[in-house]
Amino acid sequence: MRWYWNGRNSRYEQQYHNQEDRADEPQWEYRPKGPSGGRVLLLRPTLWALAFSAGVFYVSSDSYVEHQEKLQSSSQTLLSFWGFGAGSDDEEARVWALMSDGYVQRLVGRSHAVYGVKHARAIRRIARLPEWVPFELKRTTVALADRWYSLSPGARCVYALAGVNTLVFGMWQIPRLLPFMARCFLHDPRTGLSYTMLTSTFSHREIWHFLFNNIALVSFGTGVANAIGAEQFSAFYLSAGVFSSLASHLLAPLRPALILPSLGASGAVYSVIGATMLLFPHTKIALIFLPFIPFTLTQAFPVLMAYDFAGAVLGWQTFNHIAHFAGGLYGLAYTQWGLELWARLVRAMKARQVRSKPSN
């Protein structure tokens, strides 16, 4: 997570406020506005963060239980037009009907691999696009669908999160959206807004910040998501982002002169890296400036945490070191104790569903 500078000597202001030859762009300056009147509220964001985290874990565990029930009724792995593997008769019939469509046959042939009903439906929709859509464009779209549905659920979850980061980054590049983006995708403790603790987690203004966090998310997040499941990873990642923002928010009054709006996925990414260190302790990484000297995460991550702890204590202002450090602690704590709490939650959700089913 990174501070969002907007002082009179800031690079942002020089870019957007001192360019008289760019009259077509809106002249705008960030000013914190919100219901708190400039005061840093503590109770409201804390309650919001707790309620959001509880809600996202509840929804994710419920989704996980429903998904497991579907897998039990239709244990399906890899399907093809001629052989459907271990799927149920109903599942096979639906895929067969979708892939037998004449439009599909002309586009992909009779032996195209299919990874379930959703994949088959996507191919059918692509095949039935209007005739004026170029055939090669349809083939390219089918190839993208093949690639997407061949990924594990955990990998799809990670790429979806990276996609949201990309969308928000693109919105930041549109000058006319800057007031909206600053209001809704920066977290400023002075505004009294709580939901921005979540939205700022997907927000990146600078290209290097965006690329670094997305590369780290995909590199480390895929393994964690595959290990703990897409549903649990979604809840873990979102709650980690909110927790790291909350930690920075709660400690902001200790340094009133340094209260700044912040944005970025770094706190959540730190949580993912911390989880990776405990789940896969022998994972090796290489630093950009020392590419030929590999380190294990158990060696590198404590150094990163020590650096951010020092930055938080000494008040370094380049990054939001409090959010980084809090995110790393959250990842370590969740991997140590949260996985068991998730298992208990899933058992409770299964028991609730059993009780809610009508008895024969």
QUIDA-V363130 format. One record per pair of residues at least 24 apart in sequence whose C-alpha atoms are under 7 Angstrom apart, sorted by the first residue. I is the first residue (numbers start at 0). GAP is how many residues later the second one is. If there is no record, write none. Layout:
BEGIN
{{I | GAP} {I | GAP}}
END
This chain:
BEGIN
{{0 | 261} {0 | 262} {0 | 263} {0 | 264} {0 | 265} {0 | 266} {0 | 318} {0 | 319} {0 | 322} {0 | 323} {1 | 260} {1 | 261} {1 | 262} {1 | 317} {1 | 318} {2 | 257} {2 | 258} {2 | 259} {2 | 260} {2 | 315} {2 | 316} {2 | 317} {3 | 256} {3 | 257} {3 | 258} {3 | 259} {5 | 24} {24 | 150} {25 | 149} {25 | 150} {29 | 152} {31 | 158} {31 | 159} {32 | 158} {33 | 157} {33 | 158} {33 | 159} {34 | 156} {34 | 157} {35 | 154} {35 | 155} {35 | 156} {36 | 154} {37 | 152} {37 | 153} {38 | 151} {39 | 149} {39 | 150} {39 | 152} {39 | 213} {40 | 151} {41 | 208} {44 | 149} {45 | 200} {47 | 146} {48 | 193} {48 | 194} {52 | 186} {55 | 179} {56 | 178} {59 | 171} {59 | 172} {59 | 175} {60 | 170} {60 | 284} {60 | 285} {61 | 287} {63 | 167} {64 | 281} {64 | 285} {77 | 36} {77 | 37} {78 | 34} {78 | 35} {78 | 36} {78 | 37} {79 | 31} {79 | 32} {79 | 33} {79 | 34} {80 | 29} {80 | 30} {80 | 31} {80 | 32} {81 | 29} {94 | 25} {97 | 26} {102 | 24} {102 | 25} {114 | 34} {114 | 35} {118 | 30} {152 | 77} {153 | 68} {153 | 71} {153 | 72} {153 | 75} {153 | 76} {154 | 67} {154 | 70} {154 | 71} {156 | 73} {157 | 60} {157 | 63} {157 | 64} {158 | 59} {161 | 52} {163 | 38} {164 | 37} {164 | 38} {167 | 34} {167 | 35} {168 | 34} {168 | 35} {168 | 36} {171 | 33} {185 | 75} {185 | 76} {185 | 77} {186 | 74} {186 | 75} {186 | 76} {187 | 72} {187 | 73} {187 | 74} {188 | 60} {196 | 45} {196 | 48} {196 | 49} {197 | 43} {197 | 44} {199 | 63} {199 | 64} {200 | 40} {200 | 62} {200 | 63} {200 | 64} {201 | 62} {201 | 63} {202 | 60} {202 | 61} {203 | 59} {203 | 60} {212 | 52} {212 | 53} {212 | 56} {215 | 53} {216 | 52} {219 | 52} {219 | 53} {219 | 56} {220 | 51} {223 | 52} {236 | 31} {239 | 28} {239 | 31} {239 | 87} {239 | 90} {240 | 24} {240 | 26} {240 | 27} {243 | 79} {243 | 80} {243 | 82} {243 | 83} {244 | 78} {246 | 75} {246 | 76} {246 | 79} {247 | 74} {247 | 75} {265 | 58} {266 | 56} {266 | 57} {266 | 60} {267 | 59} {269 | 54} {269 | 57} {269 | 58} {270 | 56} {270 | 57} {270 | 59} {270 | 60} {271 | 59} {273 | 54} {273 | 57} {273 | 58} {274 | 56} {274 | 57} {274 | 60} {277 | 57}}
END
